């Protein structure tokens, strides 16, 4: 291969690194705490045979020791755990070892509940590095398989694709799976279709084994390789050596399978000691994932299975402008070929590699669509292969357009051979010179356009969506914005800047693991774990949780319609994160201030001027008036009793403006304002009781003690927290 090809490969590697390595520790995605945890126990199992590791979700059901600890998940995610473990080891030797903490203690004491932000970047860098290394490897293979223009354009599309960059920068298994599946496919095509040496069969088998170690989607690869062998043989049917060729293909397939299996076993230590349990765990996990739906917002509705258009739509939403231009060019070439069916058929018969790549994409799409559980990233192994076709579309389409515009088309141009060659490989057709001249301008255009998209979406990259569908805001109207942690780091830092942050309780419905590393206080995933509605100090709402309706709807409606966020993270034109401060300054006893099918008081706020804002849940009270009754007290309430209703001064509490609709719907949260100052009471201590009904039929809650309020000599109001009496003190008041 020419020196210039290696120089281009080095430049591509540098470019890919430049966009994949910076800012690796800026945020964390939903699954990464689990993968960091799996990686550290994987390392413990390899290094410390006597150290017990706990049972795992979707994997081992029991605690284990030694190599059995390397079975952490049925996905199986082994390559991810090798990479994550390597990153953790590098972090230990660079940062932790000098503190005197031994490696075993470091690994076993890492918290999965609250991941240390310092380990996020180290755990990710091996994946980012390999993701960058894939780009020059992809380029060099395509250059040998097809042509320099196609190789360069396809490699740039991959190198600067925001979505592919984003997935290469997280400790997960989709990027690794994509790298190994693509390399296994391309090297086998080179061996079978281009006559490369037997070493490439070995490389393909190794890559296949690594793919099988990465994710269940790769289990599509062995049967596809068998299909590829059959497809390859079909192209030799008219050759006299076709039967010898069939035998050779069968032998090659067997060798490929043996090599892939050997790599799978060699790099998966659990297979050394418990192969049956390991394979059964993988089978069980795969079966469960196929049958397990995943809630999605897709074309205006929430569904566990969005159907067959999910992945094509997802690809379009993630596509870049150069990719869309390549798609237009490819469609143009296809339309042109439709008017020359003989030449198109001739092209299909003489281009097995291109046909094989197309079959790979189509069957992989069918394979991932079969599962109820769908995420766009599951289709990622098709993205680089699609980019090969789009590179043909860009170069071939431009060649045809330029020649048509320049009037250079002559009789030979319209010949079947020329037409079919232009469709197939523009860099190797009669338009070779023109394609080579167009290669650099097209490459520069990709660098500028996709480079701009990358820079605008740094450091998250997941926030990129196709400008032709309206970018981020347009995608939000079509399907779920994954919202895999982007922006929650900023929310965590905001919360950590609040007074006494470590004592605060924050509720982040279903997104808690992505906030915890960046906030020192308590983070709860659900309202129920905090004690119910509006029991926390702050509430954080994340875009995909809101979009899919995975939240407490009445509480969200209250915040969304009646409260201003204390902090928001706006990415593009979308509020990714909304942080609300709990408006309740003082919680109340919710059982003592509850009437079934009527009202449950949640808490209140009290201004110095005597305006008490009561926050309550409508359990069916409806339009009945709400009242607060005040009575003088010395702060001692024998046997849980307070002043009788007739000795109280009652003030009506109408709903705040805008809350009238909530009165006609049960479960809603309502704010009512009670003007205590209107009673014009004297300075002193007053017990506050809740009541409801019309004035002539006012019904107080017998055991209600909503608050104790002190009116100062300066006519200011403040709540008083009473200290419980000791047993001896209680006896004095019996």
Secondary structure, 3 states (H helix, E strand, C coil): CCHHHHHHHHHHHHHHHHHHCCCCCCCCCCCHHHHHHHHHHHHHHHHCCCCEECCCCCCCCCCEEHHHHHCCCCCECHHHHHHHHHHHHHHHHHHHHHHCCCHHHHHHHCCCCCCCCHHHHHHHHHHHHHHHHHHHHHHHHHHHHCCHHHHHHHHHHHHCCHHHHHHHCCCCCHHHHHHHHHHHHHHHHHHHHCCCCCHHHHHHHHHHHHHHCCEHHHHHHHHHHHHHHHHHHHCCCCCCCHHHHHHHHHHHHHHHHHHHHHHHHHCCCHHHHCHHHHHHHHHHHHHHHHHCCCCEEECCEEECCCCCHHHHHHHHHHCCHHHHHHHHHHHHHHHHHHCCHHHHHHHHHHCHHHHHHHHHHHHHHHHHHHCCCCCHHHHHHHHHHHHHHHHHHHHHHHHHHHHHHCCCCCCCCCCHHHHHHHHHCHHHCCCHHHHHHHHHHHHHHHHHHHHHHHHHCCCCCCCCCCHHHCHHHHHHCCECCCCCCCCHHHHHHHHHCCCCHHHCEEEECCCCHHHHCCCCCEEECCHHHCCCCCCCCEEEEEHHHHHCCCCCHHHHHHHHHHCCCCEEEEECCEEEEEEEECCCCEECCCCCCEECCCEEEEEEEECCCCEEEEEEEECCCCCCCEEEEEEECCCCCHHHCCCCHHHCEEEEEEECCCCHHHHHCCCCEEEEEEEHHHHCCCCEEEEEEEEECCHHHCEECCCCCCEEEEECCCCCEEECCCCCCCHHHHHHCC
